Amino acid sequence: MSAWLKDETTLRTGAAQHHGVDIFALLRDQSGPQAAQVTAAGAAWLAGAAPYPRSTLAHWEERPKAPGVLPCGSAFDVVNVPALFGRRMLEQLWAEGPGSGPVATHRGRMLLFAAPGTAQRLPSLLAWEEWGTSGSGGGGDSGKQRGAVPPVLCHGTGDAVTVPPLTCVPSESGPRWVVAPDTRSPWLPGPDVLLWACVRVSRSSSSPGAAHTIFPRADQGANVYDVTRRR
């Protein structure tokens, strides 16, 4: 499972010798205040989603502070939601659920990396949940006990997303990691887990007493991904 902060131990796994790219040394040598940041093992996992992982790592070595573009559908899918709703989903996933995979923010949106196949299944599950709640005919109160789920964009096979730079500092704007990849085999939530989080947030949004947030106030200058294609 990915961690909120970088795990220095994953930077010493010998991945640099395997790939022959100095990006791992660059990540090792980062110092000073950092936002959630990719580790060497996390960079290797991200690069594995590209058709040519070695070329991707070489590009990141030359431009470690530039965003990258990776295809969805093989190593991961991406679920794209409004930033505030996404933050509430993360609160549920980390406080009461199994946690999350990597997560990034940019331009008022949040991207949750999910298991391959999620982009195909989650929209139908959300549609079923909305129908099952509002169409249950048992009086009008059921709709008042949950808020509406905002439009959810799901990116899978045939789509690509812009991922944040491997290295960044909290003061920088643009795409940023909230939960950075830190392992070669990160746990990724499936459609059932993300459906659960969406439903929990929508039901709690209309509650008079809001749950205490584990996040600081939203940073209006940074939040999720430019997407080349949308479903």
Backbone hydrogen bonds, N-H to C=O, Kabsch-Sander energy under -0.5 kcal/mol:
donor,donor_aa,acceptor,acceptor_aa,energy
2,S,100,S,-0.7
3,A,180,A,-0.6
8,E,6,K,-0.7
10,T,7,D,-1.3
11,L,8,E,-1.6
12,R,9,T,-1.4
13,T,10,T,-0.6
17,Q,14,G,-0.5
18,H,14,G,-1.0
19,H,15,A,-2.1
20,G,16,A,-3.0
21,V,16,A,-0.5
24,F,21,V,-1.1
26,L,22,D,-2.2
27,L,23,I,-2.2
28,R,24,F,-2.0
29,D,25,A,-1.8
30,Q,27,L,-1.0
35,A,168,C,-0.9
38,V,166,L,-0.9
39,T,181,P,-1.8
43,A,39,T,-2.6
44,A,40,A,-2.0
45,W,41,A,-1.9
46,L,42,G,-2.5
47,A,43,A,-2.7
48,G,44,A,-1.4
49,A,46,L,-1.8
50,A,47,A,-1.6
56,T,52,Y,-2.1
57,L,53,P,-2.5
58,A,54,R,-2.2
59,H,55,S,-2.1
60,W,56,T,-2.1
61,E,57,L,-1.9
62,E,58,A,-1.6
63,R,59,H,-2.1
66,A,63,R,-1.5
68,G,163,V,-2.0
70,L,161,V,-2.5
72,C,159,D,-2.6
73,G,76,F,-2.9
77,D,114,A,-2.5
78,V,155,H,-2.2
79,V,112,L,-2.6
80,N,78,V,-0.5
80,N,153,L,-3.5
81,V,79,V,-0.6
81,V,110,M,-2.7
83,A,108,G,-2.2
86,G,82,P,-2.8
87,R,83,A,-2.5
88,R,84,L,-1.9
89,M,85,F,-2.1
90,L,86,G,-2.3
91,E,87,R,-2.1
92,Q,88,R,-1.9
93,L,89,M,-2.8
94,W,90,L,-2.7
95,A,91,E,-2.3
96,E,92,Q,-2.3
97,G,92,Q,-1.1
99,G,93,L,-2.3
103,V,179,V,-2.2
104,A,111,L,-2.1
105,T,176,R,-2.7
106,H,109,R,-2.1
109,R,106,H,-1.4
110,M,81,V,-3.3
111,L,104,A,-3.0
112,L,79,V,-2.9
112,L,110,M,-0.5
113,F,102,P,-2.5
113,F,111,L,-0.6
114,A,77,D,-3.2
115,A,189,P,-2.7
118,T,115,A,-2.1
120,Q,117,G,-0.6
121,R,117,G,-1.5
122,L,118,T,-3.0
125,L,121,R,-1.8
126,L,122,L,-2.7
127,A,123,P,-2.3
128,W,124,S,-2.3
129,E,125,L,-2.3
130,E,126,L,-2.4
131,W,127,A,-2.2
132,G,128,W,-3.1
133,T,129,E,-1.6
134,S,130,E,-2.6
135,G,131,W,-2.4
136,S,133,T,-0.7
139,G,137,G,-0.8
144,K,141,D,-0.8
145,Q,141,D,-0.8
145,Q,142,S,-0.9
146,R,143,G,-0.8
147,G,202,S,-6.0
153,L,80,N,-2.6
153,L,151,P,-0.5
154,C,152,V,-0.5
155,H,78,V,-3.1
155,H,153,L,-0.5
156,G,154,C,-0.6
158,G,72,C,-0.6
159,D,156,G,-2.6
161,V,70,L,-2.5
162,T,226,D,-1.8
163,V,68,G,-2.9
163,V,161,V,-0.6
166,L,64,P,-0.8
167,T,64,P,-1.7
172,E,169,V,-1.9
174,G,221,G,-0.8
176,R,105,T,-2.4
178,V,103,V,-2.9
179,V,103,V,-2.0
180,A,3,A,-0.6
194,L,190,G,-2.0
195,L,191,P,-2.3
196,W,192,D,-2.2
197,A,193,V,-2.0
198,C,194,L,-2.5
199,V,195,L,-2.6
200,R,196,W,-2.5
201,V,197,A,-2.3
202,S,198,C,-2.5
203,R,199,V,-2.3
204,S,200,R,-1.9
205,S,201,V,-1.6
207,S,204,S,-1.3
210,A,208,P,-0.7
220,Q,218,A,-0.8
222,A,219,D,-1.4
224,V,109,R,-2.0
228,T,160,A,-1.5
229,R,160,A,-0.7
